[in-house]
Amino acid sequence: MSTTTEKLQKVLARAGLGSRREMETAIADGRVKVNGQVATLGDRIDMRDRVALDDRPVTLRGAEDVPRRVIMYNKPEGELCTRKDPEGRRTVFDRLPRLKGERWIAIGRLDINTSGLLLFTTDGELANKLMHPSTQVEREYAVRVMGEVKKEQVKAMVEGVMLDDGPANFSDVQEFGGEGINTWFHVVIMEGRNREVRRLWESQGLTVSRLKRVRYGNIFLDKRTKAGEWVELSQDEIDDLAETAGLAARKVPELTPDEKNRWSRDKHKRRPVQAMRKPKGQRGRG
């Protein structure tokens, strides 16, 4: 075998079949074969190997051959960050433009009760780098908090508190005002652990009643997208993301006439959805 081998899940993700984590699951489930043999986690391959997923041949591509497209989606409350839901609930993938021979890979997740900015890319390596804790990408959230917030509580969350899965902290907290017991803050966090923003506030005995991601790295949620809408990022925006991830810039391929028509139809036939609201007694949970 060539000395220029790569981890199997990395090559599969680069082929546009899903995120690296999804491909690790597929390998563990015995769905991937290399040269006719069932693959195992830890296998390395090169471009000469024959790879199949669910008995369908996979076209292997080098890093330079992967189209790097990125779209920004404004997620409404009530949508799941999963490809399919057994209960038939709406997912973020339901409203994205269709791709031919590729898949959108989510760069991070938001829970069902959190709205705002989500990024999707066709480049599995870019997604993996941006999500990895070592990259230290800033994520900014607008948070509405119920109750009186004291300075010592904010100080504790910035200095760090111990959660069930380890220490956590905000790198910045700014108050944005509000009325009554509801106050808006903007907070910045450097990782994407499950419900981390909510849990940090809960550690101080405070409840988050609304949570919206407004920035991921250098990408801000702006007026280009209303709830339930998406927009393709510009070359400069994608290059900035690649630089953050430590990857070389790569020209974003132009859409073919067929892709332009398909994306346009997808965009205009799918109306923005309204944020789903819980009964009053249940708001702010989850």
C-alpha positions in Angstrom: 0.0 0.0 0.0 1.2 3.5 -0.7 2.8 5.4 2.1 0.3 8.3 1.5 -2.6 6.7 3.3 -5.4 8.4 5.1 -8.0 7.3 7.7 -11.0 5.7 6.0 -13.6 7.9 7.7 -11.7 11.0 6.5 -11.8 9.8 2.9 -15.5 8.9 3.1 -16.4 12.3 4.5 -14.4 14.0 1.8 -16.4 12.0 -0.8 -19.5 13.9 0.5 -21.2 11.0 2.1 -21.6 12.6 5.5 -19.6 14.0 8.4 -16.5 12.2 9.7 -18.5 11.1 12.8 -21.3 9.7 10.6 -18.7 7.7 8.6 -17.1 6.3 11.8 -20.6 5.1 12.8 -21.1 3.5 9.3 -17.7 1.7 9.6 -18.5 0.5 13.1 -21.9 -0.8 11.8 -20.1 -2.9 9.2 -21.6 -0.9 6.3 -18.2 -0.1 4.6 -16.0 -2.5 2.6 -12.5 -2.0 1.4 -11.4 -4.2 -1.5 -14.3 -6.5 -0.8 -13.6 -6.9 2.9 -15.6 -5.4 5.8 -13.7 -2.4 7.1 -13.0 -1.6 10.7 -12.3 1.6 12.6 -8.7 2.5 12.3 -8.3 1.3 8.7 -6.2 3.5 6.4 -6.5 3.5 2.6 -5.1 5.2 -0.4 -6.7 6.3 -3.7 -6.1 2.9 -5.3 -8.3 1.0 -2.9 -11.9 0.0 -3.8 -14.3 1.3 -1.3 -18.1 0.6 -1.0 -20.7 2.0 1.4 -23.8 -0.2 1.7 -22.4 -2.2 -1.2 -22.4 0.9 -3.5 -19.0 1.9 -4.9 -17.6 5.2 -3.6 -15.7 7.5 -5.9 -12.6 8.6 -4.0 -11.3 12.1 -4.3 -8.2 14.0 -3.2 -8.6 17.0 -1.0 -8.1 19.4 -3.9 -10.9 17.8 -5.9 -13.7 18.4 -3.4 -16.0 21.4 -4.2 -16.0 23.7 -1.2 -19.4 25.2 -0.9 -20.8 26.7 2.3 -24.3 27.9 3.0 -25.7 29.8 6.0 -29.1 28.7 7.3 -31.3 30.6 9.7 -32.8 27.8 11.9 -36.2 28.3 13.4 -37.1 26.9 16.8 -38.7 23.4 16.5 -36.4 21.9 13.8 -34.0 19.1 14.6 -30.3 18.9 13.5 -30.6 15.4 12.1 -31.0 14.0 8.6 -34.1 12.0 9.5 -36.4 11.8 12.5 -38.3 8.6 13.3 -41.2 10.7 14.6 -41.4 12.6 11.3 -40.6 16.0 12.8 -39.1 18.7 10.7 -35.3 18.7 10.3 -32.8 21.4 9.2 -32.0 19.3 6.1 -35.6 19.5 4.8 -35.1 23.0 3.5 -31.6 23.0 2.1 -30.9 23.1 -1.7 -30.5 19.7 -3.2 -27.1 18.5 -4.3 -26.2 15.9 -7.0 -23.6 13.3 -5.9 -22.8 15.2 -2.7 -24.3 15.9 0.8 -24.5 18.9 3.0 -22.5 18.4 6.2 -23.6 20.4 9.2 -20.8 22.4 10.9 -22.0 21.9 14.5 -25.5 21.6 15.8 -28.3 23.5 17.6 -30.8 21.9 19.9 -34.5 21.9 19.0 -35.3 25.0 21.1 -32.4 27.1 19.8 -32.7 29.2 16.7 -30.2 31.1 14.5 -27.1 30.5 12.4 -26.1 27.1 11.1 -23.4 26.5 8.5 -23.4 23.6 6.0 -20.6 22.6 3.7 -19.8 20.0 1.0 -16.2 19.9 2.4 -15.9 17.3 5.2 -12.4 18.4 6.1 -13.5 22.0 6.5 -16.4 20.9 8.7 -14.2 18.6 10.9 -11.5 21.3 11.4 -14.1 24.0 12.3 -15.8 21.7 14.8 -12.7 20.4 16.5 -12.1 22.0 19.9 -8.5 22.7 19.1 -9.5 25.2 16.4 -11.1 27.5 19.0 -13.8 29.0 16.9 -15.9 31.7 18.6 -19.7 31.1 18.7 -21.8 34.0 19.7 -25.4 33.7 21.1 -28.1 36.2 21.9 -29.7 35.0 25.2 -32.8 36.1 27.0 -32.5 35.2 30.7 -35.4 35.1 33.2 -34.6 36.5 36.6 -32.2 39.1 38.1 -28.7 38.6 36.9 -26.0 39.7 39.3 -22.4 40.8 38.6 -21.0 37.9 40.6 -23.0 35.4 38.5 -21.6 36.8 35.3 -18.1 36.8 36.8 -18.5 33.2 37.8 -19.5 32.1 34.2 -16.6 34.0 32.7 -14.0 32.6 35.2 -15.5 29.1 34.7 -17.8 26.7 36.4 -17.8 22.9 36.6 -20.5 21.2 34.6 -21.4 17.4 34.5 -19.0 17.0 31.5 -16.2 19.2 32.7 -15.3 22.9 33.2 -16.9 25.5 31.0 -17.0 29.3 30.7 -18.0 32.2 28.5 -15.1 34.1 27.0 -17.3 37.3 26.9 -20.7 38.4 28.3 -22.4 41.7 27.3 -25.7 42.9 28.5 -28.1 44.2 25.8 -31.0 45.3 28.0 -34.6 44.2 28.3 -37.8 44.7 30.3 -39.0 43.3 33.6 -37.4 39.9 34.5 -36.3 39.2 31.0 -32.9 40.6 30.1 -31.0 40.0 26.8 -27.3 39.2 26.8 -24.7 38.3 24.1 -22.3 35.6 25.1 -19.3 34.0 23.4 -18.3 30.4 23.8 -15.3 28.6 22.2 -16.8 25.1 21.9 -20.0 23.3 20.9 -20.9 21.0 23.8 -24.5 19.9 24.2 -26.7 22.7 25.7 -23.6 24.3 27.1 -24.9 27.9 27.0 -28.1 26.9 28.8 -26.3 24.8 31.3 -23.9 27.6 32.2 -26.8 30.0 33.0 -28.5 27.2 34.9 -25.4 26.7 37.0 -26.2 30.2 38.4 -29.9 29.3 39.1 -31.0 31.3 36.0 -33.3 30.1 33.2 -32.8 30.8 29.5 -36.1 31.6 27.9 -34.8 32.4 24.3 -31.5 31.3 22.7 -30.3 32.3 19.2 -26.9 31.8 17.6 -25.9 35.0 15.8 -22.3 34.3 14.8 -19.9 31.4 14.0 -16.3 32.5 13.6 -16.4 35.4 11.1 -19.9 34.6 9.8 -22.7 36.8 11.2 -26.4 36.0 10.9 -27.6 39.0 8.9 -30.6 40.2 6.9 -29.8 37.9 4.0 -31.8 35.1 5.6 -35.1 35.1 7.5 -36.1 32.1 9.7 -36.2 29.0 7.5 -34.1 30.5 4.7 -30.6 29.9 3.5 -28.0 31.8 1.4 -24.7 30.7 -0.2 -21.6 32.3 1.3 -19.3 34.4 -0.8 -15.8 33.4 -1.8 -14.3 35.8 0.7 -16.4 34.5 3.5 -15.5 30.9 2.7 -11.8 31.7 2.4 -12.0 33.3 5.9 -13.5 30.1 7.3 -10.8 28.0 5.6 -8.1 30.3 7.1 -9.7 29.9 10.5 -9.6 26.1 10.0 -5.9 26.2 8.9 -6.8 25.1 5.3 -5.7 26.6 2.0 -8.2 28.7 0.1 -9.9 27.1 -2.8 -12.0 28.6 -5.5 -15.8 28.0 -5.0 -17.1 26.3 -8.2 -19.8 28.2 -10.1 -23.2 26.5 -10.2 -24.1 24.9 -13.4 -27.2 26.1 -15.2 -29.0 23.0 -13.9 -27.9 23.6 -10.4 -28.9 27.3 -10.6 -32.4 26.3 -11.7 -32.7 23.6 -9.0 -31.4 25.8 -6.2 -33.7 28.6 -7.3 -36.8 26.3 -7.3 -35.8 25.0 -3.9 -35.4 28.5 -2.5 -38.7 29.8 -3.8 -41.0 26.9 -3.4 -40.2 26.4 0.3 -41.6 29.1 2.3 -40.0 30.2 5.6 -41.4 28.5 8.6 -42.6 30.1 11.7 -40.8 29.3 15.0 -42.7 26.6 16.9 -43.8 27.8 20.3 -44.2 25.6 23.4 -47.1 26.1 25.9 -46.2 29.0 28.3 -45.5 26.6 31.2 -42.9 24.8 29.1 -41.0 27.6 27.5 -37.3 27.8 28.0 -36.8 24.1 28.7 -34.5 21.9 26.8 
